[in-house]
């Protein structure tokens, strides 16, 4: 067999990892995916996940502050 043989198991593993990362990115409450530093796409997804989580936290804090200010009027 050729060394260049297509390995379906590796494709499934890669696709599974990508789907897990995308699910975490879509669900900011989920944890940041752990990725291999050599996986450029995975690193970017992890960075985006972190930024979305930070944005969600900041938005929730702003809503709390607005509710407090509204109650004081």
N, C-alpha and C positions, 0 to 999 in steps of 0.2 A: 504494500500500500504506500501511497505517496505521503510525504511529510506535510504536504499542503492540504491534506484531507479535511473536509469541512466537519467540524465537531459540533453536533447539535446540542450536546450537554453544556458546552461553554456558552453557546448562544442563549440557552435557557437561563443559565446562571446570570449572565449579563443583563438580559431582559428583566429578570426578576429583581435584580438590584436596582435597575433604573426605575421600575414601577414602584418599588418601595420608596425610593427617593422622591419620586413625583407625588406619591400619596402623602408623604411627610410635608412636602412643600405646600400642597393644597390644604392640608390640615395643619395650620400653624400651631395648634395646641399640641401636636405631636412633637416628638423629639427631633433634634437635628440629626440627619443621617450620618453614620460613620462611614467615611469613604477612604479609599486608598489614595494617598497623596499623588500618585502617578496617574490617577483617573481625572483628567482635566474637566470633563463634563460633571462628574460626581462632585468635584470640589466647587464648581460654580453653583450646582444645585444646593449644596450645603450652605454656601454663602447667601444665596437668595432666600433659603429657608430661615436663616438667622435674621436677615433684614426684614422679612415678613413678620417674624415673631416680634421684633423690636417695634415695628410699625403698629402691630395689633396691640401691644402693651401700651404704647404711647396714646393710641386712640382711646383705649379703655380709660386711661388716666384722665384724658381731656373730657370724656363724657362724665366721669365722676365729678370733676371740677365744675363743669357747667351745671350739673344737677345741684351741687352745693350752692352755687351762686344764685340759681333760680329759686331755691328754697329761702334764701335770705331776702328776696324782694317781696 
